[in-house]
Amino acid sequence: MKKSALILAVLGLWLPWATLAQPADDDSALNSASIDSRSTPRRSSEFVIRLANGNEMLLSSLRGQVVALMFVHTTCPICQHASQVFTKLYAEYGARGFQPVDVAFNSNANLYVPEFVKKFDVGYPVGFASTEEVAEYLNFPAGERFTIPQIVWIDSSGYIRAATPIKGGDDEMLTEPYWRNMIETLLKELTED
């Protein structure tokens, strides 16, 4: 077991694992280390993200961009760190069409989101939803416990290209090089369209 996995296992956290799948109508080559040909991409369903200012943001409003939709707990150290790194990545890739979004779903997330954004200097939209809404979007069984953060990578056409499975696994998905690879791969497809 890797040292980071052992530390997180001791803390009672599990690390997520993800796969990257090609849409059926796209033959372009991707980094083979990120492809799992057993997965079939599906179009992302609609999701409503409630914002701390009382507004709502529809996931479909981000169509045409590469989206990293990250379901987090505001109290999760891994989620906090990931949000800081995604802020840096957004500053670097946002002008090219990359859009991260956090959705907090821990108890009373609506109360904690403003402090989370301020404390960790998150520079992109952060909203909240209920655990039930998140589980329904992710198509997870009701009441099932699942790994956090849950990261869903959505391409510019609205297809889910990678998603964290319900239980933990390989910690590669929680590394900045992996995230950069996903962003660059999906942005490259955006410019080729």
N, C-alpha and C positions, 0 to 999 in steps of 0.2 A: 504494500500500500504506500502511495506517495505520502510524503510528509504533510503536505497541505490537506490531503484527504483524511489523514489520521487526526490532525488537529481539529478539523471540522467535525469528524465523527465523534470525537470526545466532547465537542460543544453541542452535539445533538443535531447538527445540520448535515444535510446531504448535498452533494454536488450534482448539478444537472449535466446532462449530456444531450447533444442535439445531432440532427442529421440535416444534410442539405439535399434537396431533391430538385430535379429539373422539371419544368412544366412539360407536358407531353408534346406540345407543339414547338419546342425550342431545342435545337440540336447543338447549340454552342457549347464549347468545352469549358468546364470549370476546374478549379483545383481539385484533383482527384482525391486528395485527403479529406475533402469536405463533403463528398458525394456519397449518399447511400441510395443505391438504385432500387432498393426494396420499398422506398417511400414514394407515395404518389402525392404530389402537391394538390391542395384543394384551395378554392377561393376562400378568402377570409370572409367570415360573416360580419354583419354590422356589430359595432360595439359602441356604447355610449360612455364617454369618460366625463364624469362630473368634476368640474374645476372648483378650487377654493373660493373663487370670486362669484360663484353662483351660476356661471355659464356652463354649458355643456359642449363637448367637442365630439363629433362623430368620427369614428375611425375612417369611414369612407371619404371624409373631407381631405384625407392625406393621399388619396389615390394619385398616382403619377410620381410619387416619391418612394424611396427605399425606406421602410419603416422598421425600427427595432422597438417593438411593443414589449415593455418589461413590466411584469407584475411583481410587485415588491411589498415588503413590510418595512415601514419606516424605521423600525427598531432592529432590523437585520444588518449586521456589519458587512456582510457580503453585498447586500443590496445597496447600502450606503456607498461603499467603495465603487461598485459598478456604476452608480449614478454619477459619481465624480469623473470616472474615466469616460463615460458617454458624453458628459459635458465637454470634455476636451475633444473627443471625436466629432461632436456636433460642430464645434468651432472650426475644425479642420475640414470637414466634409459637407457641412450643411448647405453651403452655396452650390454644391454640385447635385443636391437632391436627397441628402440623407436626413431623416427626421426621427430621432428617438422620442419616445413618450413613456413616462412611468405611470403606472396605475397602482396606487397603494390600496391594499385590501385587508390590512390588519384591523382589529377592533378600534373603533373611533378614528379611523384613518382620516376622515374629513377634518378632525381637529388637529391632527399631527402634520398634515401636508405642508402648511405654511412654514412651520418650524423646520421641517425636513429640508425644504427648498433653501431656506436661509442658512441653516447650519452647514449644509454640504454644498452650498453654492451651485445648485443645479440650474443650468442655463437653458432648459428646454421645458415643454409642458409636463406638469405633474398633476395628475388628478386622482380620483378615488372611485372605488366601486365596492360592492359587497362581495364576500367570499362566494356566495351562490352565483352571482353574475359572472365572476371570473371563472369558476368551475364550469359553468354552462358554456361560456365562450371557448374554453379550452377543451370542451367535450370530455371532461373528467366526471366520474361517477359522483353523485351527490354525497356529501359527507366524507369523501376520500381525502386523506391528508396528502399533500404534494410538496415537492421540492420548491424552494424559493432561492433566488428569483426564477421566475418562469420567463424565458425570453422567446418571443415569437418574431421571426424575421419575415417580413412581407415585402414582396417585390413591387415594382412600380405598376404592375398590372393587377395587383391585389391578390396575388397567390401567396399562400404561406409556403415558404421555402425551407424553413428550419424551425423546429420547436423543441423545447425541453420536454423530455418525457416525464410522466407523472412521478417517477422515482429517480433517485440519483444515478450516477454512473461516472463516466470519464470527466475529469475536471478541465479538459482542454477548452470547453465552452466558456469557462470563466477567465479566459486570458485575453489581454489586449491584442496579441497577434491574431487570435482566432476572430475577434470582432473586426479587426481591420480587414482581414481576408474576406469576411462576409460582406462588409460594406463595399470594398473595392470590387468584388466579384459582381454584386448586384448593381452597383453604379455603372460598371462597364456595360452590362446588358442594357441599362437605361440609355446610355449614349449610342448604343448600336441600333436601338429601335427607330 
